[in-house]
Amino acid sequence: MELSPIFAGKNKHAMTREKEIYKVTLAGSAVNMALTVFKFVAGILGHSAAMLADAVHSLSDFLTDLVVLVFVRISSKPADKEHDYGHGKFETLATALIGVALLIVAGGIIFRSAGTLAAWYRGAELPKPGMLALWAAAISILLKELTFQYTVRQGRKLQSPVVEANAWHHRSDALSSIGALVGIGGAILLGDRWTVLDPLASLIVGLFIVRVAWKLLKNCIGDLMEASLPDEVEKEILQVVASFPDVQDPHNLRTRRIGSLYAIELHIRMDGSLPLVQAHDRSNDIEQALKKKFGPETHVVVHVEPIKA
């Protein structure tokens, strides 16, 4: 059976979006894989706890890229009998998994760094990191910031929360590398008494990752708990409805996210003497205007109430 032009267009849009998400994610995963290997080698040969922590962070980036690739394919599936609203929530779930992965990584880094600092406090001598670790941190900052800029730009263009979440994962790696750079550089340049700066930088990296993970999880929890769209978005919705002069009193506005898509439901009032077909056409006009504003796959339900003379 051949698809109607409307559904064919939607399907084509979804396929194009999925392809672009795959392209962005694969580019980031290639950078992550290369940096993971380089950082582990630099951390081991350079005797740097901060660089090893940074390597683990890059490894988590690579693993979450795989999560994105799997879940985006699922979330792009059209609505079916078991999922009337489509599979967009799988994208939110993928974002939550990225946040959880970050928390786990951060916990391990903090635990190991605290142990090293405790050993130093008891008098243990810490190895001085080498220049290879310092160069690894500098290269990581450059590559990860470039990857972040590319990924976040594409994520906003594609209206994909999971791609934007992954972009911030890249940014968190770049910022953690800054912490590693400061700690490693200080331990090298300031002498043996300051080798403690290396595990201290590792601890700071772990705490920073916790902050990023919490921000991601907070947004995901809101979406999974059917939180309303931001006030500024709801204001834009009401402005679109108010642009139709024969429509009055838009009310009972209900909004939420379904993955990267918006779901909008509202009631409007129109002259009760109007023919049913005219009222129906106007509600359809509003639906199309909202889809033009927020995307062709926006879920819109408009309920018309009569104004009695």
C-alpha positions in Angstrom: 0.0 0.0 0.0 1.4 3.4 -1.0 1.7 6.1 1.7 -0.3 9.3 1.4 1.8 12.4 0.6 1.4 13.6 4.2 2.6 10.4 5.8 5.3 9.9 3.2 6.6 13.4 4.0 6.6 12.7 7.8 8.4 9.4 7.2 11.0 11.1 5.0 11.5 13.8 7.6 12.1 11.2 10.3 14.5 9.2 8.2 16.5 12.3 7.3 16.6 13.4 11.0 17.7 9.9 12.1 20.5 9.9 9.4 21.8 13.3 10.6 21.8 12.2 14.2 23.8 9.1 13.3 26.2 11.2 11.4 26.8 13.6 14.3 27.1 10.8 16.8 29.5 8.7 14.7 31.8 11.7 14.3 31.8 12.3 18.0 32.4 8.6 18.8 35.4 8.5 16.5 37.0 11.4 18.4 36.1 9.8 21.8 37.6 6.4 20.8 40.9 8.1 19.7 41.1 10.2 22.8 40.3 7.3 25.1 43.2 5.3 23.8 45.5 8.3 23.8 44.6 9.4 27.3 45.0 5.9 28.8 48.4 5.6 27.3 49.4 9.1 28.4 48.0 8.5 31.9 49.9 5.3 32.4 53.2 6.3 30.8 52.9 9.8 32.3 52.0 8.5 35.9 48.9 10.9 36.1 45.8 10.1 38.0 44.1 13.1 36.6 44.8 11.9 33.0 43.5 8.4 33.8 40.3 10.0 35.2 40.0 12.0 32.1 40.5 8.8 30.0 37.7 7.1 31.9 35.5 10.2 31.2 36.3 9.8 27.4 35.5 6.1 27.6 32.1 7.0 29.1 31.6 9.4 26.2 32.3 6.6 23.7 29.9 4.2 25.5 27.1 6.7 25.6 27.6 7.4 21.9 26.6 3.7 21.4 23.5 4.3 23.6 22.5 7.2 21.4 22.9 5.2 18.2 20.7 2.4 19.5 17.9 4.5 21.1 17.6 7.1 18.3 16.8 4.2 15.9 14.0 3.1 18.3 12.7 6.6 19.0 12.4 7.4 15.2 9.9 4.6 14.7 6.4 5.8 13.8 3.4 5.4 16.0 1.9 1.9 16.1 -0.8 -0.1 17.9 1.1 -0.3 21.2 2.5 3.3 21.0 -0.2 5.7 19.9 2.1 8.7 20.5 5.2 7.2 18.8 8.4 6.2 20.4 9.9 9.6 21.3 10.2 8.8 25.0 13.0 6.4 24.2 15.1 9.4 23.3 14.4 10.8 26.7 15.3 7.5 28.3 18.6 7.5 26.3 19.4 10.9 27.7 18.7 9.7 31.2 21.0 6.7 30.7 23.8 9.2 29.6 23.2 11.1 32.9 23.4 7.9 35.0 26.5 6.8 33.2 28.1 10.2 34.0 27.2 9.7 37.7 28.7 6.3 37.8 31.9 7.5 36.2 32.1 10.5 38.5 31.6 8.3 41.6 34.5 6.1 40.5 36.8 9.1 39.9 35.9 10.7 43.2 36.5 7.5 45.1 39.9 6.9 43.6 41.0 10.5 43.9 39.9 10.6 47.6 41.9 7.4 48.3 45.0 8.9 46.7 44.7 12.1 48.6 44.2 10.2 51.8 47.4 8.2 51.1 49.3 11.5 50.4 48.0 12.9 53.7 49.4 9.9 55.5 52.8 10.5 54.0 52.8 8.5 50.8 55.0 9.9 48.0 53.1 10.6 44.8 54.7 10.2 41.4 55.3 13.3 39.3 53.3 13.3 36.1 55.1 13.5 32.8 54.9 15.9 29.9 53.0 13.3 27.8 50.0 13.7 30.1 50.2 17.4 29.9 50.1 17.3 26.1 47.2 14.8 26.1 45.2 17.2 28.3 45.9 20.1 25.9 45.0 18.1 22.8 41.8 16.8 24.5 40.6 20.3 25.3 40.9 21.4 21.7 39.3 18.4 20.1 36.5 18.1 22.6 35.5 21.7 22.4 35.4 21.5 18.6 33.3 18.4 18.9 31.0 20.1 21.4 30.4 23.1 19.1 29.6 20.9 16.2 27.3 18.5 18.1 25.3 21.1 20.0 24.7 23.1 16.8 23.4 20.0 15.1 21.4 19.0 18.2 19.5 22.3 18.2 19.0 22.2 14.5 17.6 18.7 14.7 15.6 19.5 17.9 17.1 16.4 19.5 17.5 16.5 23.3 19.7 13.3 23.3 22.1 14.9 20.8 22.3 18.1 22.9 22.8 16.0 26.0 25.6 14.2 24.2 27.1 17.5 23.2 27.3 18.6 26.9 29.0 15.3 27.5 31.7 16.4 25.1 31.8 19.8 26.8 32.2 18.2 30.2 35.1 16.2 28.9 36.7 19.4 27.6 36.3 21.1 30.9 37.5 18.1 32.8 40.6 18.2 30.6 41.1 21.8 31.7 41.1 20.7 35.3 43.5 17.9 34.4 45.8 20.4 32.5 46.0 22.7 35.5 46.6 19.8 38.0 49.2 18.1 35.8 50.9 21.4 34.8 51.1 22.5 38.5 52.5 19.1 39.6 55.2 19.3 36.9 56.2 23.0 37.1 55.9 23.6 40.9 58.1 20.7 42.0 57.7 17.4 44.0 55.9 19.1 46.9 53.0 19.9 44.6 52.4 16.5 43.0 49.3 16.3 45.1 47.7 18.7 42.5 47.3 15.8 40.1 44.9 13.7 42.2 43.3 16.9 43.4 42.5 17.9 39.8 41.1 14.4 39.4 38.8 14.9 42.3 37.6 18.3 40.9 37.0 16.6 37.5 34.8 14.0 39.2 32.7 16.7 41.1 32.3 18.6 37.8 30.9 15.5 36.1 28.4 15.1 38.9 27.1 18.6 38.3 26.7 17.9 34.5 25.0 14.6 35.2 22.5 16.1 37.7 21.5 18.8 35.2 20.8 16.1 32.5 18.9 13.9 34.8 16.8 16.8 36.2 15.6 17.6 32.7 14.8 14.0 31.9 12.8 13.5 35.1 10.7 16.5 34.1 10.0 15.0 30.7 9.3 11.5 32.0 6.9 13.0 34.6 5.0 14.9 31.9 6.2 18.3 32.9 4.7 21.2 31.0 6.7 23.0 28.3 8.5 26.2 29.4 6.4 29.3 29.9 7.9 31.1 26.9 6.9 28.2 24.7 3.3 28.2 26.0 3.2 31.9 25.5 4.2 31.4 21.8 1.4 28.8 21.4 -1.2 31.2 22.7 0.1 33.9 20.4 -0.4 31.6 17.4 -4.0 30.9 18.5 -4.7 34.5 19.1 -3.7 35.4 15.6 -7.1 34.0 14.4 -9.6 36.8 14.9 -12.7 34.5 15.0 -11.2 32.4 17.9 -11.8 33.5 21.5 -10.6 32.5 24.9 -8.0 29.8 24.4 -7.9 27.8 27.6 -7.2 24.5 29.2 -3.7 24.5 27.6 -1.8 21.3 28.3 1.7 20.7 26.9 4.4 18.2 27.3 7.4 16.7 25.5 7.4 13.4 23.7 11.1 12.9 23.1 12.2 15.8 20.8 8.5 16.6 19.8 5.9 18.8 21.5 2.4 17.7 22.4 -0.2 20.5 22.6 -3.8 20.3 23.7 -6.1 23.2 24.2 -9.7 24.4 24.1 -11.0 27.4 22.1 -14.4 29.2 21.8 -16.1 30.2 18.6 -19.5 31.5 17.5 -22.0 28.8 18.2 -24.1 29.6 15.1 -21.2 28.8 12.8 -21.6 25.6 10.6 -19.8 22.6 12.0 -17.6 22.4 8.9 -16.4 26.0 9.4 -15.5 25.4 13.1 -13.7 22.2 12.1 -11.7 24.0 9.3 -10.6 26.7 11.8 -9.4 24.2 14.3 -7.5 22.5 11.5 -6.0 25.9 10.5 -4.8 26.3 14.1 -3.3 22.8 14.1 -1.4 23.5 10.9 -0.2 26.9 12.2 1.2 25.3 15.4 2.9 22.5 13.3 4.5 25.1 11.1 5.8 26.9 14.2 7.0 23.9 16.2 7.6 21.2 13.6 5.4 19.0 11.3 5.3 16.1 13.8 4.0 18.2 16.7 1.0 16.5 18.3 -1.9 19.0 18.4 -5.5 18.6 19.6 -7.9 21.5 19.4 -11.3 21.2 21.1 -13.9 23.8 20.0 -16.6 25.1 22.4 -19.6 27.1 21.2 -20.3 30.7 22.4 -24.0 30.9 22.9 -25.8 34.0 22.0 
